[in-house]
Amino acid sequence: MIRAGRSLYSRIILIIAVVFATGSVVLGMAAWFYARVAADDAYDRLLVGAALQIAESIYAQEGTISVDPPVSAFETLSLSTNDRIFYKVVDPRGAVLTGYDDLAAGRPVAGTHAPLISDGEYRGFPVRMAIVERLVSDPVAPGWAQVVVAQTREARVSLARDLTLKALLLVFAMTSLAFMAVLFAVRRALAPLTRVERELRSRDPKDLTPLDLEIPREIQMLVTTINRFMDRLSGRIALMQRFIADAAHQIRTPLAGLASQVDLLTEESRQERREQQLTRVKERTAELGRLTNQLLNHAMIIHRAEVAEFDTVDLAALARQTLISAVPLSLDRAVDISFSDPQEPVLMKGDAVSLREALSNLIHNALKHGAETRLEVRVLADGDAAVVEVVDDGPGVPVSEWQRVREPFHTQSASGSGLGLSIAGDVVRAHGGEFRFRERSDDGFAVIMRFKRHHEASVPIDGGDAS
Amino acid sequence: MRILLVEDTVDVGEAIVARFERIGHTVDWEKDGGVADEVLEVQSYDLLILDVNLPALDGFSILKRLRQRKSKTPVLILTARSQIDDRVDALDLGADDYLVKPFDYRELEARARALLRRSAGESTNQLVCGQVTIDRGSRAVAVNGIPIDLTRRELTLLEILTARPGRIFGKDELVDQLFGFDDEPSANAVEQYVARLRKKLAGSGAEIRTLRGLGYQIVCQ
């Protein structure tokens, strides 16, 4: 069942858009930060320059310290037309010589030649302030005179804003360009998928040959999988067609035989012949019955292989139960039947119903064609394998026939449909196991089903044995 | 013995009736499930052979109603449905055995014989296997009419096996049925009882077979 998920295209676009948006915000913030630093840097030089010029104009004359701020000092600062400038000059004794008394009041004299720049506030305006000190070597009042110049920030802010805007414009242009490139690239990248789709849609429904397209490496896996799937499908269809043809043949033959025997019977008057014909009728009927059963079971197994969910199955218990119910009461010869297992559960993941069917087919086969005096079912836990063996002392299947007997309707005997081994083989395959034979030895002939063993993780290891 | 056959396929019904009448049983044959159910309410049988797909009332419903009335009549189910579903259903509902159509008539006869023997044992209090007779009332066992000595446990074991000839009993199952809470049960003890019993029954036509790894079954000749 295909659910319509979000389109691949919109998914990629969404991710790219989020990345670009976040990137733009971060870049914008960075641009604003650096623009401010740059603006401050530029205007601070002017500010310090003006303060130094004022400081240069301080002079001492007969004990009187005066200052005469040069016009040029204010001219440099008035480059920023909207800003207001405040200043004051303090003599070494602490008296304000000129300027605004309350500007940076109470700032102690540091006694240094290096200008001091800081942010501050004056009369409700945010300002940038430069403090410059100068040593006055007047015999009467020697010491440090202080010059404070403050300027409002408008020019700085407008410069920073201007710089930021330009940077943002660049970011935006680059982002749009990249975004369009991504749109284009994604469309191009998804194009091969559309090609695969078009190729599949335009095909003849019966055409199950592999796709032959030039495709990028990234979707090679997908196309290979599609090809493998079609290969399996066509194999399956071929198998089914052969199966149906074989089944038709297998059903029609005994039916035709039955009809002819019955026909003969109606004409036949000799008692001896009649009895022979009756035996034939009986045999054919039994054969048809078995065949029908096996055909239905086969269909059921194939169906279950596709739909049944696997549970944890104890192969030992399943085999024991199957053996008990598979042994007929009306067996005409005495066959020693035995069972062995490791005396503990042998777990595997599987479908109990089809496993039971596979095993009971093997047991019936052995009883019918093999076992002369002995039939043994063994369950083994062999490392990571869960194994069940059906061993009998009959002639077995010769090695040359091993491949053929697994195919449906292989039989050469008159009384078997030849589906038993094929059913077992199908079940083992559906469980990802291994189905094989062991040549006749003193032990007898064995048919073996080997599965992957399942180790129950949650079961604690039982160290002590109660008995 | 009296058998009720409920089967709506005429060919099959005729053959079963003929077969069982030939070996000396009385067979009543009903083709309709509803009628069969009514008959079963008033008449008791030694064996009920029951088809599943029937007009009016299906085989499983008949079986269910029969067991609700606490009848112990052995029931052998015949089914043409899928082996897999019916096997579980039938045994869950209290059937004693089942066969899938088309079946071998010898197998039907063998299974019916096993069920009838048990039924006979229950009504006469006597179980028979080969030349062995077990009188459950007096708890006496005889081979060819000559009484033989069995211990209490040996007798119980023989009873369990003979009640269901051919059925395979696991060792654990026998341990459970043979030993009470006070005893120290052991699988070895079961083996010993079987060995002794076998010796005492030698040549009696009742053979206790060991199916290694599975358990024991009694086969009556």
Boltz contact constraints between the chains, C-beta under 6 A:
constraints:
  - contact:
      token1: [A, 289]
      token2: [B, 102]
      max_distance: 6.0
  - contact:
      token1: [A, 324]
      token2: [B, 168]
      max_distance: 6.0
  - contact:
      token1: [A, 328]
      token2: [B, 107]
      max_distance: 6.0
  - contact:
      token1: [A, 329]
      token2: [B, 110]
      max_distance: 6.0
  - contact:
      token1: [A, 329]
      token2: [B, 111]
      max_distance: 6.0
  - contact:
      token1: [A, 329]
      token2: [B, 166]
      max_distance: 6.0
  - contact:
      token1: [A, 330]
      token2: [B, 106]
      max_distance: 6.0
  - contact:
      token1: [A, 330]
      token2: [B, 107]
      max_distance: 6.0
  - contact:
      token1: [A, 330]
      token2: [B, 110]
      max_distance: 6.0
  - contact:
      token1: [A, 337]
      token2: [B, 211]
      max_distance: 6.0
  - contact:
      token1: [A, 338]
      token2: [B, 211]
      max_distance: 6.0
  - contact:
      token1: [A, 338]
      token2: [B, 212]
      max_distance: 6.0
  - contact:
      token1: [A, 338]
      token2: [B, 213]
      max_distance: 6.0
  - contact:
      token1: [A, 339]
      token2: [B, 213]
      max_distance: 6.0
  - contact:
      token1: [A, 339]
      token2: [B, 214]
      max_distance: 6.0
  - contact:
      token1: [A, 340]
      token2: [B, 213]
      max_distance: 6.0
  - contact:
      token1: [A, 353]
      token2: [B, 84]
      max_distance: 6.0
